[in-house]
């Protein structure tokens, strides 16, 4: 995403820089997609204790995951390729096609499941607890599982088209 986010306890507080759970993360993905002229059919690559991409994405998808950068590089060919630990190309562009480099909130393993119970209390806290992050410049497993960082920092999201 072009924006960075941090956890927040109150989903009724409509601060666009805050998350308060995975449904709001999806809403943030779709608001950015709409602003970029894209359809609102995106889901955040984000996990907590109960929800992960493997439980909510289309696992039968066999098309191309690609970036919106000028040459539309392919990231992966279908769900099985996306979750094979390495990518064909790093996810290093935002919804406008602009190059982005840095850490990304995930708490998700390369296989699409929850990395740990460390998820900023369901993405509601921005404190000194920790969560798993990914690295947007990586195409190995660290694209989604680089290590842990504090929940008090704001990070970008990966958003995947998944109608």
HELIX and SHEET records of a PDB file:
HELIX    1   1 UNK A   22  UNK A   35  1                                  14    
HELIX    2   2 UNK A   53  UNK A   56  1                                   4    
HELIX    3   3 UNK A   78  UNK A   82  1                                   5    
HELIX    4   4 UNK A  120  UNK A  123  1                                   4    
HELIX    5   5 UNK A  141  UNK A  143  5                                   3    
SHEET    1   A 2 UNK A   6  UNK A   7  0                                        
SHEET    2   A 2 UNK A  18  UNK A  19  1                                        
SHEET    1   B 2 UNK A  42  UNK A  44  0                                        
SHEET    2   B 2 UNK A 159  UNK A 161 -1                                        
SHEET    1   C 2 UNK A  64  UNK A  66  0                                        
SHEET    2   C 2 UNK A  74  UNK A  77 -1                                        
SHEET    1   D 4 UNK A 147  UNK A 150  0                                        
SHEET    2   D 4 UNK A 130  UNK A 135 -1                                        
SHEET    3   D 4 UNK A 103  UNK A 105 -1                                        
SHEET    4   D 4 UNK A 156  UNK A 157  1                                        
END                                                                             
